[in-house]
Amino acid sequence: MRGDLVRKLIARGLATGLAVLAFVVLALTGATGWGLGLAVAALAAAGWERRVRPQADGVAETVLLAAGILTAYARRLDAGFDPVLAATALVLLGLTLLVGPLRQAGNLQIRAANLPVRGWTPLVAAELPGALLVLLALLAGAAAATLPAWTALVATLLVGGAAGAVGLDLARRRFRPAAGGGPVARALRRHRPEFLLHFSAPPGSEYQVTMWLPYLERLGRPFLVMVREPELLPTVAAATTAPVVYCPTLQAMDEALVPGLRVAFYVNHGAKNSHCIRYPQLTHVQLHHGDSDKAPSANPMSGIFDRIFVAGQAAIDRYARAGVHIPAEKFVIVGRPQVEGIEVRRGPVTATAPTVLYTPTWTGHNADANYCSLPVAETLLRGLLERGVTVILRAHPYTAQNPASARQLARLHELLAADRARTGRAHVFGAAASRELTLTECANRSDALVSDVSGVISDYLYSSKPYAVTDMVDAGDRFPADFPLAASGYVLRRDMSNVADVLDRLLGADPLADTRWAMRTRYLGDFPAESYAEGFLAAARRELDANATVPAPRTAEATPVIPTA
């Protein structure tokens, strides 16, 4: 994303620039105080860069800073050649060269949460680069305070000892692996999971998997969650009591896929899904993380799964409409269990001071998937506020990744805050809407919805309350044909020129109420409200029970060959 790129460039520039400046001041001038201050600032910038760019290679900057700090230390002590500082320099050099490879080797180790397993080596290896930065900051402080040289050597040896212990344990794991797998594999065999949820996505995408965890837990069968990025491990583990395993390599997956596993669920079309689909003894089921008329919702890659769980017939029709030919027997209509808590209310809006939920989506990875209405949203919000509406503004989690979208959203927050101060209306936005409230709570608090093309509309459709959808692709009369959910909603033009008319119908007579009720069944299935989630639970149990014995391997003809890179 452009926002991430800007942050990464700024972090790189600060870390490198400050390191070079600190070294020049420390090595070539007598201003050791200023130089040590610059060195600490450079170390802080390097720490920030590691947060923004976890795989950043800062060896050159670290060597420059270490050399500059030790030069200043020697100058402060004013004792000529100091063998203790020389030994410190040698240990620091070894640390600087080794912490990167040790961290990378540690990242290749399987890790787990919510399992009775204590694996200290990967955790310590991941913290070594940060520990080195802290060590250099301490050395800078020791130099500024003119502490004896042996204090620097002791501190350096402590960090060096930790690095040495990590290196020895990683070598033991590599060259003398434990028989029967490591402690994670042994703990998983004791857990005896029947299915797994495979998840690979950038950090910040955890909502895709956390929305499914409560329903997988309701199956009452032991399972595990397999994540493929290390940043996902703590956040996903905090959302479930099931074991969560980080598998960075195919070998780690081999270790985690213990006997007894029969079904693998997926929530997106991440490239690393192919690493798990290569296991023919599993039945592979795509769940998706939303149901919408967006182009990615008819991804041809869905064809590689054995089953595709969809909310309703509309999802099956969407693939056909996009020219994606998938055998009918792969589809299973299960409803959208996440909507079970949404209250159903038929009829037009009757509240004299209605509440409207506005959910702009993000700009997408590609221009043809950009349905974001934030550039024109101020006109919409002003129209709502003029009608005395209370607004709940819940933006997509990825909005902040685009700097322009982030600025536009901030402007909307300012507009709502000013109106709240002036009128006392309890607008909800920012963290209060996106973190403190669930989407279900937002839907239940509102009388109507305004949304971009996204899965929010199909979820809100369950309530049967009116909604409007923005035509940001400027399709005009073709819009309902391309995005069928628009046929039961009120379409806002891209330039917002019809906002007054749309809001009149949305908050007034609501002439599309009957059309919307018919659309509800087509998109969300026909399941009783009192047991709506049972549609998914029953389908998932059928897959588990159908595979109580290990299925025969699929033929090469039935299983597409896909890359593992």
Secondary structure, DSSP 8 states (H G I E B T S, - for coil): -HHHHHHHHHHHHHHHHHHHHHHHHHHHSS-HHHHHHHHHHHHHHHHHHHHHSTT---HHHHHHHHHHHHHHHHHHHT-SS-HHHHHHHHHHHHHHHHHHHHHHHHHTS-EEESSS---HHHHHHHHHHHHHHHHHHHHHHHHHTT--HHHHHHHHHHHHHHHHHHHHHHHHHHHS--TT--HHHHHHHHH--SEEEEE---TT-THHHHTTHHHHHTT-S-EEEEESSTTHHHHHHTT-SS-EEE--SHHHHHHHS-TT--EEEESS--TTHHHHHT-TTSEEEE--S---SSGGGG-GGGGGSSEEEESSHHHHHHHHHTT----GGGEEE---GGGTTS----S----SS-EEEEE-----SSGGG----GGGHHHHHHHHHHTT-EEEE---TTGGGSHHHHHHHHHHHHHHHHHHHHH----B-THHHHTSS-HHHHHHH-SEEEE-SSHHHHHHHTTT--EEEE-TT--GGGHHHHSGGGGGSEEE-TT-TTHHHHHHHHTTT-TTHHHHHHHHHHHH----GGGTTHHHHHHHHHHHHHTSS------TTTS------
